[in-house]
């Protein structure tokens, strides 16, 4: 649990770092090998900024390793998940890279069924389809009503579909909200179903759509 929380914190920090202007330099992170087989991630690359921590992120998993003095890096992780079989690679200093994962089988791109009804008073606020710009750091905020937060904030989970490549989450925001954050890197229309759970165990699910242009 502690490791998962640490990776989530790193993912949030690197996504927020994308809000800063990337300085011009001679580096542009590249990937030579990227595979995900049975939850085992291996990604090798070069041209990262030397000595920087390189993050590899899907919508729901994150892993990282520090580059060496030449900018080469290798990131390995177990129990890694990538529903669309793509990851974003970033070091916070150079332009990010989006790559596909060999050996990976994507999950269905859109939810196959309507969301189940709420089990209690905790309800996600529906939203109209949203639009986000390619390559621009952004957030997609989520709201709820009637959720109990006596013992802590509501918890969010991706049930099905794909969130935009380059964005991560869902994470809780405040006590009863949530959000997706990041920089979309692939154009397209993404539909996904999210679930919220409050401190009493009540759940609700809702389908959202984001178009990246």
C-alpha atoms as one frame of an Amber mdcrd trajectory, in Angstrom:
protein
   0.000   0.000   0.000   2.835   2.404   0.923   4.587   1.675  -2.370   1.387
   2.322  -4.342   0.867   5.628  -2.495   4.471   6.633  -3.202   4.080   5.926
  -6.923   0.841   7.889  -6.973   2.588  10.855  -5.332   5.428  10.650  -7.878
   2.918  10.493 -10.742   1.111  13.582  -9.480   4.398  15.447  -9.011   5.666
  14.660 -12.508   2.313  15.519 -14.083   2.312  18.881 -12.311   5.887  19.449
 -13.436   4.607  19.418 -17.010   3.044  22.809 -16.267   6.549  24.302 -16.352
   8.214  25.341 -19.588  10.719  22.755 -20.824  14.124  24.348 -21.284  15.772
  24.009 -24.667  18.687  21.572 -24.584  20.338  18.827 -26.580  18.287  16.012
 -25.053  14.994  14.472 -26.145  14.101  11.285 -24.276  13.854   8.249 -26.574
  12.775   4.635 -26.016  14.601   1.658 -27.516  12.565  -1.146 -25.974   9.167
  -1.176 -24.289   7.236  -4.275 -23.311   4.577  -5.368 -20.868   4.047  -9.108
 -20.472   2.026 -10.582 -17.645   2.246  -7.379 -15.634   6.034  -7.222 -16.007
   7.183  -3.906 -17.445  10.570  -3.389 -19.053  11.509  -0.169 -20.787  14.985
   0.815 -21.993  15.923   4.158 -23.478  18.409   6.956 -23.804  18.733  10.728
 -24.262  17.132  11.563 -20.931  18.693  14.426 -19.049  21.653  12.859 -17.171
  20.982  11.938 -13.565  17.250  12.659 -13.783  14.515  10.387 -12.455  12.667
   9.015 -15.491   8.977   8.257 -14.931   7.001   5.750 -16.990   3.261   6.250
 -16.577   0.081   4.679 -17.805  -3.326   5.882 -16.705  -3.239   3.592 -13.674
   0.395   2.652 -12.974   3.721   4.404 -12.595   7.325   3.291 -12.284  10.663
   4.993 -12.594  14.449   4.883 -12.413  17.270   7.409 -12.546  19.185   7.899
 -15.789  22.950   7.479 -15.810  25.558  10.087 -16.727  25.008   9.442 -20.443
  21.220   9.749 -20.226  20.556   6.017 -20.597  17.916   4.434 -18.364  16.097
   1.179 -17.664  12.747   1.006 -15.888  11.361  -2.316 -14.650   8.244  -2.981
 -12.573   5.891  -5.770 -11.576   2.079  -5.643 -11.468   2.125  -2.802 -13.986
  -1.155  -2.035 -15.755  -1.767  -0.206 -19.024  -5.296  -0.572 -20.375  -4.480
   1.009 -23.754  -0.990  -0.559 -23.977   0.663   2.862 -24.099   2.893   4.695
 -21.648   4.237   8.201 -21.347   7.941   8.593 -20.565   9.139  11.840 -18.971
  12.080  13.146 -16.996  10.791  16.650 -16.232  13.541  18.238 -18.311  13.066
  17.082 -21.914  10.063  16.588 -24.221   7.953  13.597 -23.226   7.625  10.432
 -25.329   4.554   8.252 -25.838   5.199   4.632 -26.815   3.281   1.412 -27.305
   4.070  -1.686 -25.266   4.997  -4.916 -27.013   3.355  -8.060 -25.637   0.442
  -6.103 -24.198  -3.240  -6.796 -24.932  -5.447  -3.696 -24.574  -8.717  -3.783
 -22.698 -11.887  -2.629 -24.528 -11.602   1.061 -25.364 -15.128   1.963 -24.278
 -17.334   0.739 -21.416 -19.416  -2.217 -22.577 -22.374  -1.605 -20.282 -24.155
   1.287 -18.560 -22.923   2.187 -15.079 -24.525   0.307 -12.175 -26.887   2.264
  -9.907 -25.592   3.811  -6.664 -25.654   1.598  -3.584 -26.339   4.482  -1.176
 -26.525   8.258  -1.033 -23.063   8.827  -2.530 -23.538   9.923  -6.153 -21.112
  11.126  -8.833 -22.135  14.355 -10.574 -22.580  13.647 -14.327 -20.790  15.830
 -16.884 -21.269  16.676 -20.545 -18.542  15.451 -22.929 -15.371  17.499 -22.492
 -12.629  18.634 -24.872  -8.948  18.964 -24.057  -6.044  20.211 -26.203  -3.202
  17.944 -27.309   0.048  18.662 -25.497  -1.441  21.060 -22.953  -1.277  20.224
 -19.242  -4.778  19.986 -17.850  -7.091  18.555 -15.215 -10.512  16.948 -15.406
 -12.332  17.523 -12.147 -14.878  15.152 -10.597 -17.567  15.988  -8.054 -19.950
  14.019  -5.858 -22.949  14.634  -3.620 -24.124  12.823  -0.510 -20.854  11.001
   0.127 -19.699  10.269   3.676 -16.155  11.328   4.514 -16.164  10.631   8.244
 -13.051   8.465   8.125 -11.364   9.963   5.066 -11.809  11.213   1.522 -13.736
   9.290  -1.115 -11.733   6.824  -3.194 -11.827   6.615  -6.986 -11.210   3.756
  -9.427 -11.246   3.241 -13.188 -13.703   0.447 -13.952 -13.531   0.272 -17.744
 -12.601   2.171 -20.879  -9.523   4.321 -21.397  -8.716   7.781 -20.082  -6.683
  10.027 -22.421  -3.130   8.823 -22.964  -0.819  11.097 -20.995  -3.295  11.697
 -18.188  -3.268   9.805 -14.890  -5.758   9.048 -12.162  -8.371   9.181 -10.921
  -7.081  10.619  -7.641  -9.074  12.090  -4.771  -9.229  15.869  -4.512 -10.345
  17.297  -1.207 -12.742  15.118   0.761 -15.502  14.409  -1.778 -14.007  15.228
  -5.175 -11.517  13.745  -7.590  -9.604  14.497 -10.758  -7.547  13.255 -13.666
  -4.380  15.221 -14.406  -1.658  15.269 -17.011  -0.842  16.250 -20.574  -2.809
  14.444 -23.325  -0.396  13.075 -25.930  -2.655  11.194 -28.373  -5.650  12.663
 -30.219  -8.956  10.819 -30.056 -12.202  10.391 -28.163 -11.925   8.538 -24.877
 -14.861   7.070 -22.930 -14.356   5.592 -19.491 -16.292   4.542 -16.412 -15.175
   5.695 -12.964 -16.342   4.478  -9.567 -16.380   6.348  -6.271 -16.501   4.727
  -2.816 -17.189   6.689   0.361 -16.135   5.899   3.927 -19.333   3.909   4.541
 -18.644   1.681   1.539 -21.364   3.221  -0.633 -20.463   3.228  -4.327 -21.558
   4.904  -7.514 -20.259   4.782 -11.095 -20.493   7.170 -14.026 -19.298   7.225
 -17.624 -17.369  10.233 -18.948 -16.094  11.248 -22.383 -13.080  13.411 -23.230
 -12.073  14.318 -26.778  -8.430  15.316 -27.325  -7.995  17.624 -30.308
